[in-house]
Amino acid sequence: MNPVWPCDTVALDEENGALVIIDQTLLPGEFTLLSLTTLDEFVDAIKTLKVRGAPAIGVAAAMGLYLAVKKLGLERLTEIKAALAASRPTAVNLFWALDRMEQAALAHKEAPIDALYREALRIRDEDIKSCRAIGRHGLTLLQDGSGILTHCNAGSLAAVRYGTALAPIYAGLEQGVSFKVYADETRPLLQGARLTAFELQAAGVDTTLICDNMVSHVLQKGLVQAVLAGSDRIAANGDVCNKIGTSGVAILAKHYGVPFYVCAPSSTIDFETENGAGIPIEERGGDEVTELWYHTRMAPAGVKVFNPAFDVTPNEMVTAIVTEHGVARPPFTQSLTKMRRRDILK
């Protein structure tokens, strides 16, 4: 059961051959489920952020690939995979899930469509299980009644059910542990304001929305005892790529002596990328900064806009990385490698 509402963020409607998602571009004003049936719709949903959050993107891509291959034919698997992979460049879960789906089809040539169906459901089930485990492990780092700062949205809306950075908060709810959450708005797409504040409030969590430039003041006043952030890709050395603005929050947390915890499934760790410098950073359209959330344009016409969607937090700013396997601490090259071995052997 989803901790917030009675449906999963991403689901497979096998009877109607559809990928069912919550349209996150309409939140918080409108809660709408979309039923998508074509490859173009799957790609558009990921590209336009109707479905977002690294774990949710991976699950949606897996289900979308299965449905597209079932409809268009196995001979187009490579083409379908490439189209989905091109939808967003940064979240490694997208490529991880697509690779798993392709390998499943190749390993079961006698019944590849059935294999794709089973693998898509397995990826979904693993996401639910790993996020719950992240919640349990992350909760051990927090004290009842603590102030928690969040950035972007890494909750129920970013995964199938429990989320990553918000999973410890939901785990706390289940055990009677409460927190005071400060959600920064997360410019320019306002995931903190539109999504995190929305789902935490719906779940009954004590939530206060702040502007991004209020983070230093909130930390300085001692209102926050821990920062929880998600990740779209973690390099082998523990450098963390996450929504733009994360690195600034981490630097401020370091300055004020507040622990900065990154919560993410092991599938988010990219052991093929040595450090954060090797992570591609998606750049999005300038209209997201100048006019998307305004009734009238809020910047002069023709002004140049730089709109990177992510930034990289150096590993020395990260107190710990929480995955479904436990809590990894510096040096991350050692602790993450141990987790990788555990993941392979499980």
C-alpha positions as a printed Julia matrix, in Angstrom:
346×3 Matrix{Float64}:
  0.0     0.0     0.0
  1.25    3.45   -0.91
  1.85    5.48    2.28
  0.07    8.52    0.84
 -2.71    7.49   -1.6
 -4.28    4.2    -2.73
 -2.37    3.79   -6.0
  1.17    3.35   -7.22
  2.99    6.22   -8.93
  3.8     3.86  -11.83
  1.71    0.79  -12.67
  1.18   -1.72  -15.47
 -2.36   -2.23  -16.77
 -1.85   -5.51  -18.59
 -5.52   -5.9   -19.55
 -5.54   -2.63  -21.5
 -1.89   -2.68  -22.56
 -1.18    0.56  -20.75
  1.39    2.23  -18.55
 -0.51    4.08  -15.82
  1.18    7.03  -14.13
  0.3    10.0   -11.95
  0.72   13.12  -14.1
  3.11   15.08  -11.9
  3.03   18.18  -14.1
 -0.51   18.88  -12.85
  0.23   18.58   -9.13
 -0.68   19.87   -6.63
 -3.77   21.37   -8.22
 -4.99   18.26  -10.02
 -4.45   14.57   -9.24
 -4.77   12.78  -12.58
 -3.9     9.26  -13.68
 -2.69    8.91  -17.29
 -3.09    5.68  -19.24
 -0.34    5.58  -21.88
 -0.3     3.01  -24.69
  2.25    4.1   -27.34
  6.02    4.4   -27.43
  5.77    8.1   -28.22
  3.61    8.59  -25.12
  6.08    6.66  -22.93
  9.01    8.75  -24.16
  7.08   12.02  -23.84
  5.98   11.19  -20.27
  9.6    10.77  -19.18
 10.95   13.72  -21.16
  8.26   16.17  -20.0
  8.42   15.03  -16.35
  4.93   13.58  -16.21
  6.79   10.73  -14.54
 10.04   11.68  -12.77
 12.39   10.57  -10.03
 15.16    8.1   -10.84
 13.44    4.93   -9.5
 10.07    5.78  -11.08
 11.73    6.55  -14.41
 13.45    3.16  -14.38
 10.22    1.28  -13.65
  8.26    3.3   -16.22
 10.91    2.63  -18.88
 10.86   -1.11  -18.14
  7.09   -1.3   -18.39
  7.08    0.94  -21.46
  9.65   -1.21  -23.24
  7.62   -4.35  -22.54
  4.39   -2.8   -23.85
  6.08   -1.31  -26.92
  7.81   -4.57  -27.87
  4.59   -6.51  -27.34
  2.79   -4.14  -29.73
  5.5    -3.39  -32.31
  7.42   -6.67  -32.38
 10.63   -8.07  -30.93
 12.61   -7.09  -34.01
 12.23   -3.44  -32.93
 13.54   -3.96  -29.4
 16.83   -2.15  -30.06
 15.01    0.82  -31.61
 12.51    0.97  -28.73
 15.27    0.79  -26.14
 17.19    3.61  -27.85
 14.1     5.85  -27.96
 13.43    5.39  -24.26
 17.11    5.82  -23.37
 17.22    9.16  -25.19
 14.34   10.58  -23.14
 16.61   11.8   -20.29
 20.42   11.57  -20.04
 21.28   11.79  -16.33
 19.32    9.22  -14.27
 21.3     5.98  -14.45
 18.27    3.93  -13.32
 16.8     4.53  -16.77
 19.68    2.79  -18.56
 20.02    0.13  -15.84
 16.36   -0.88  -16.24
 16.5    -0.89  -20.06
 19.65   -3.03  -20.04
 17.99   -5.51  -17.7
 14.96   -5.74  -19.95
 17.08   -6.34  -23.06
 19.13   -9.0   -21.29
 15.94  -10.76  -20.13
 14.64  -10.95  -23.7
 17.95  -12.25  -25.04
 18.22  -14.87  -22.31
 14.74  -16.28  -23.02
 14.54  -16.44  -26.8
 11.87  -19.14  -26.63
  9.42  -16.72  -24.97
 10.93  -13.21  -24.95
  7.68  -11.29  -24.47
  6.83  -13.3   -21.38
 10.36  -12.71  -20.1
  9.99   -8.95  -20.62
  6.71   -8.98  -18.69
  8.23  -10.87  -15.77
 11.31   -8.65  -15.7
  9.25   -5.44  -15.69
  7.27   -6.69  -12.7
 10.48   -7.82  -11.0
 11.99   -4.34  -11.4
  8.81   -2.84   -9.94
  8.77   -5.22   -6.99
 12.47   -4.66   -6.3
 11.88   -0.9    -6.23
  9.14   -1.27   -3.62
 11.26   -3.59   -1.51
 14.45   -1.52   -1.75
 12.71    1.74   -0.89
 11.2     0.18    2.23
 14.66   -1.04    3.22
 16.13    2.42    2.61
 13.46    3.77    4.94
 14.39    1.31    7.69
 18.12    2.0     7.41
 17.67    5.76    7.12
 15.43    5.9    10.17
 18.31    4.64   12.33
 20.16    7.89   11.57
 17.35   10.18   12.77
 15.99   11.19   16.15
 12.31   11.46   17.05
 11.15   15.06   16.74
 14.11   16.16   14.61
 13.94   18.86   11.98
 14.61   17.44    8.51
 15.48   19.46    5.41
 14.61   18.05    1.98
 15.51   19.15   -1.53
 13.51   18.37   -4.68
 11.18   15.36   -4.41
 12.44   11.89   -3.57
  9.28   10.53   -2.04
  6.33    8.42   -3.06
  6.03   10.37   -6.31
  9.64    9.61   -7.29
  9.33    5.83   -6.95
  6.59    3.23   -7.15
  5.53    3.72   -3.52
  7.82    4.77   -0.68
 10.45    6.89   -2.33
 14.07    7.19   -1.27
 14.91   10.34    0.72
 11.4    10.48    2.18
 11.3     6.75    2.92
 12.81    7.22    6.43
 10.07    9.74    7.18
  7.37    7.3     6.09
  9.09    4.52    8.05
  8.96    6.81   11.05
  5.25    7.39   10.57
  4.66    3.64   10.68
  6.56    3.39   13.97
  5.11    6.47   15.66
  8.23    8.59   15.12
  7.55   12.15   13.99
  9.65   14.8    12.28
  9.37   18.46   11.41
 10.17   18.67    7.72
 11.39   21.8     5.96
 10.9    21.34    2.21
 12.78   23.82    0.05
 10.89   24.86   -3.07
 13.59   23.6    -5.54
 13.72   26.07   -8.39
 13.07   26.18  -11.26
 10.62   23.24  -11.45
  9.42   23.61   -7.86
  9.38   19.9    -7.05
  9.74   20.7    -3.36
  6.79   23.09   -3.38
  4.52   21.19   -5.76
  5.36   17.59   -4.92
  7.2    17.09   -1.61
  5.04   19.54    0.34
  1.96   18.05   -1.33
  2.64   14.41   -0.51
  4.01   14.99    3.0
  1.03   17.14    3.91
 -1.3    14.48    2.51
  0.47   11.87    4.67
  0.01   13.98    7.8
  3.66   14.99    8.23
  4.46   18.33    9.91
  5.73   20.17    6.83
  6.96   23.74    6.29
  7.75   25.08    2.83
 10.72   27.43    2.44
 12.3    29.24   -0.5
 15.63   27.87   -1.71
 17.51   30.94   -0.5
 16.22   30.43    3.05
 18.22   27.22    3.59
 21.2    28.93    5.21
 18.96   30.84    7.63
 17.04   27.7     8.64
 20.27   25.77    9.26
 21.86   28.68   11.12
 18.89   28.88   13.49
 19.27   25.2    14.39
 15.85   24.21   13.05
 17.29   21.25   11.14
 19.22   18.28   12.51
 19.62   16.34    9.24
 19.35   16.83    5.49
 17.85   14.03    3.36
 18.43   14.05   -0.4
 17.94   11.56   -3.19
 20.16   10.99   -6.2
 19.86   10.38   -9.93
 23.38    8.97  -10.24
 26.16    8.24   -7.74
 29.7     7.84   -9.07
 31.99    5.06   -7.84
 33.81    7.48   -5.52
 30.6     8.68   -3.84
 30.14   11.93   -5.78
 26.39   12.48   -5.92
 24.47   13.87   -8.88
 21.04   15.15   -7.92
 18.57   17.91   -8.73
 20.15   21.32   -9.28
 20.76   23.09   -5.98
 21.68   19.96   -4.04
 25.38   20.81   -3.92
 24.63   24.22   -2.42
 22.49   22.64    0.29
 25.29   20.15    1.03
 27.89   22.92    1.32
 25.68   24.83    3.75
 25.0    21.69    5.79
 28.74   21.06    6.03
 29.33   24.64    7.16
 26.74   24.41    9.93
 27.7    20.89   11.01
 24.43   19.27    9.93
 24.7    15.71    8.54
 23.89   15.38    4.84
 22.44   11.95    4.01
 21.85   10.67    0.48
 19.19    7.96    0.13
 19.13    5.94   -3.09
 18.79    2.34   -4.29
 21.98    0.54   -5.28
 20.83    0.7    -8.92
 21.6     4.44   -8.77
 25.31    3.77   -8.17
 27.23    3.92  -11.44
 30.43    1.96  -10.85
 31.5     2.57  -14.45
 31.79    6.32  -13.75
 34.84    7.06  -11.61
 33.71   10.45  -10.29
 31.14   13.15  -10.73
 33.0    14.83  -13.58
 31.98   11.92  -15.82
 28.24   12.3   -15.24
 26.32   13.98  -18.11
 24.26   16.93  -16.9
 20.94   17.48  -18.64
 20.22   21.05  -19.74
 16.59   22.02  -20.16
 14.73   24.86  -21.88
 14.97   28.4   -20.59
 11.19   28.79  -20.4
 11.24   26.74  -17.18
 13.09   29.65  -15.56
 11.48   32.64  -17.23
  7.79   31.83  -17.64
  6.64   28.29  -16.84
  5.15   29.05  -13.41
  4.13   32.65  -14.04
  0.97   34.21  -15.48
  3.19   36.69  -17.31
  6.83   36.35  -18.29
  9.15   37.25  -15.38
 12.33   37.99  -17.37
 13.07   40.27  -20.33
 12.44   38.73  -23.73
 15.61   37.51  -25.37
 17.67   37.2   -22.2
 19.99   34.18  -22.2
 19.12   31.4   -19.74
 21.36   28.65  -18.37
 19.2    25.81  -17.01
 21.15   22.72  -15.89
 18.76   20.19  -14.34
 21.34   18.61  -12.0
 24.57   19.33  -10.15
 27.22   17.18   -8.51
 27.87   17.17   -4.77
 31.49   16.15   -4.02
 31.78   13.09   -1.8
 33.5    15.06    0.98
 30.2    16.9     1.52
 28.26   13.63    2.01
 27.96   12.23    5.53
 26.56    8.87    4.44
 24.83    7.12    1.54
 21.84    4.96    2.47
 20.85    2.11    0.16
 18.69   -0.97    0.6
 21.83   -2.77    1.81
 22.57   -0.38    4.68
 24.51    2.78    5.42
 27.75    3.49    3.54
 30.2     5.96    5.04
 33.49    7.44    3.78
 35.69    6.32    2.2
 32.95    5.54   -0.31
 35.23    3.77   -2.76
 35.47    1.04   -0.12
 31.99    1.08    1.41
 30.14    1.25   -1.92
 32.27   -1.55   -3.33
 31.29   -3.73   -0.37
 27.64   -2.95   -1.1
 28.18   -3.85   -4.75
 29.51   -7.27   -3.77
 26.5    -7.74   -1.47
 24.17   -6.78   -4.34
 25.8    -9.27   -6.71
 25.72  -12.08   -4.16
 22.15  -11.57   -2.88
